[in-house]
């Protein structure tokens, strides 16, 4: 049993040594579409639908096992239908926009002799900035009074961890599949600026005020994505 174990360790060490000798540092750039599902049990899950997004990712591969991945992401988060109802008025709301950027280490699990697939796991930390969607309330008067309420953006710190698979499609081109868990931490003392614009006929008024400080709850979601990447040698 011990012999088998030591042979296995030697095999792994030998494989990694070969990979280290033949590996050349590279940079991967990946463009990816993604879709996310809420895991939070807070008001976020009740107020918002699952949401699509887009990501651009750059990975500096330092050796055969380790890399550093940085990601910029944009998500479009729609409200649940009928979440806000005002009798006698029509209420619409634009999607909440979320922009995030995060960076962290990536570890590749090398499969000896396999040049087609490359599996990885990673973790990252960064900022998640969201801008709440604009409310538009149209009443039944004649001419109708239209009230638009918009808000400033807010940033929160977040962590995430994931796994993925790169599929070789050619000399430098590859497909990418990934899954990721995001956990955005709550923020206390958050202050939103609210702008209210009222239009009725040819009359328009507008007012901006800072709302009282509040706690913005944390939230979490699970994400899947599919993309395509290109590898640049260094």
Rosetta blueprint (number, residue, H / E / L):
1 X L
2 X H
3 X H
4 X H
5 X H
6 X H
7 X H
8 X H
9 X H
10 X H
11 X H
12 X H
13 X H
14 X H
15 X H
16 X H
17 X H
18 X H
19 X H
20 X H
21 X H
22 X H
23 X L
24 X L
25 X L
26 X E
27 X E
28 X E
29 X E
30 X E
31 X E
32 X E
33 X E
34 X E
35 X E
36 X E
37 X E
38 X E
39 X L
40 X L
41 X L
42 X L
43 X H
44 X H
45 X H
46 X H
47 X H
48 X E
49 X L
50 X L
51 X E
52 X E
53 X E
54 X E
55 X E
56 X E
57 X E
58 X E
59 X E
60 X E
61 X E
62 X L
63 X L
64 X L
65 X L
66 X E
67 X E
68 X E
69 X E
70 X E
71 X E
72 X E
73 X E
74 X E
75 X E
76 X E
77 X E
78 X L
79 X E
80 X L
81 X L
82 X L
83 X L
84 X L
85 X L
86 X L
87 X L
88 X L
89 X E
90 X E
91 X E
92 X E
93 X E
94 X L
95 X L
96 X E
97 X E
98 X E
99 X E
100 X E
101 X E
102 X E
103 X E
104 X E
105 X E
106 X E
107 X E
108 X E
109 X E
110 X L
111 X L
112 X L
113 X L
114 X L
115 X L
116 X L
117 X E
118 X E
119 X E
120 X E
121 X E
122 X E
123 X E
124 X E
125 X E
126 X E
127 X E
128 X E
129 X E
130 X E
131 X E
132 X L
133 X L
134 X L
135 X E
136 X E
137 X E
138 X E
139 X E
140 X L
141 X L
142 X L
143 X L
144 X L
145 X E
146 X E
147 X E
148 X E
149 X E
150 X E
151 X E
152 X L
153 X E
154 X E
155 X E
156 X E
157 X E
158 X E
159 X E
160 X E
161 X E
162 X E
163 X E
164 X E
165 X E
166 X E
167 X E
168 X E
169 X L
170 X L
171 X L
172 X L
173 X E
174 X E
175 X E
176 X E
177 X E
178 X E
179 X E
180 X E
181 X E
182 X E
183 X E
184 X E
185 X L
186 X L
187 X E
188 X E
189 X E
190 X E
191 X L
192 X L
193 X E
194 X E
195 X E
196 X E
197 X E
198 X E
199 X E
200 X E
201 X L
202 X L
203 X E
204 X E
205 X E
206 X E
207 X E
208 X E
209 X E
210 X E
211 X L
212 X L
213 X L
214 X E
215 X E
216 X E
217 X L
218 X L
219 X E
220 X E
221 X E
222 X E
223 X E
224 X E
225 X E
226 X E
227 X E
228 X E
229 X E
230 X E
231 X E
232 X E
233 X E
234 X L
